Amino acid sequence: MEIRKTFNTTKKEIKSKKFNIFIGISLGNKWFTKENLREYLNWALKNTKDKVLFLIVDKIHAINYKIRNKYNSIRALKIALKNGKKVKKIILELVSELPKEKQNKIKILRWEEYEKYDKFYKKYAKIIYNEFETNSKFKKQILNLMKKMIRDREFSEEDYQNFSKYLLEEFIILYSGINYKFNSYKFYIYPQDILINQFIEKLQQGKVFKELNKKLPKEKVALAIIN
């Protein structure tokens, strides 16, 4: 595993173990095989400040099942949670391979737990949704990002608006990281560089949507593209 690119940090900072690391797992990303997750976990343990957190992005993946598979809300959520449970089982198997002292450094969260316990999500998700509803320029930017990132087939304008809900839910994580049980996770690793990364970094630096930037946390997350 090599660092291909960094956002809001440097390789020097990463190597100094400045941050606690989290790994967000998208159910739709086929890169997250058991072997790749093992390599990510080992890399994170070597480079983290103290702890490593896995966030399984399962509940909100129901949005994708509803749009792509035309499932109703109940079925889409049921499948998303079922697949999230499978991912957690894989991670637990990987954790069990490690010495006890390393196991104690690892936390696993599913989306519903994140919603419940992260104080930043509770406070700032409302701000992001409000910005989307009231700031036409911000809404247009988000929709354009979704259209550029989702290119496997054409979708309706309504579909892209619904896809945007996934990004709005994740937004505060991508902006300021995760806070869970007195620990802050301010650095995450991901296998691909996607368009939202550049947009988030510009927003963090106050280069775009300066008024929104003022409403968001002062704490900013860092990212490294690693594969």
C-alpha positions, 0 to 999 in steps of 0.5 A: 500500500502506497500513499498516492495523494494527500488532502489537507495534510502531508506525508510528513504529518502522516508518518509522524502519527499525528492522527487517529485513523478511520476507514469508511467502507462504502457498500458499493465499492468493490475494492473493499475485499477482505484482503484489501481490508486486511492491508488497510487495517495493518497500514492504519495500525502502523500509522495511527496515533492511537486508535483505528475506527471502521465506519460501515456506511450501510444504512444510507446505502439504502438510497442506492438500492431504492434508485438503482434497483427500484426497491421500496424503502423497507426492502432497501433498508433491510438489504443495506443493513444485512450487507452491513452486517456481513461487512462487520463480520469480515472485519471482526474476522480480521481483528481476531487475527491480531494480538490482543493489544492491537485488537484493543485499538480497533473500533467498528461502527455501523451507520446507525451508531455513528448517527447516534453518538457523533456530536458533529453529525447531530449538529451539522447535518442539519446545516448541510441539508439547509444549505442544500435547500436554500442555497441554489449555487451549493445545490447546483454544485452538489448535483453536478458532482453527483452527475460527474461521479455517477456515470455508469448510466443515465438517471433522472433529475429526481434520481440525482437529487435523491443520490445527493442525500447520500453525499449530504449524509456523509458530508460532515465526515468528509469535512471534519471527521468522526468523534466517537467516545472521547476520541477524534478521528481526523484522518481517513484513507480511501482507495480512489480519488473522487471529485468530492475530495477536491471540493471538500478541500476547497471548502475547508480552506474557505476558497468556495462557499465562505459563508458555509465554511464559517458555519462548519467545525473548525476541526478539519479532516485529512485524507490520503488516497492509498492503494 
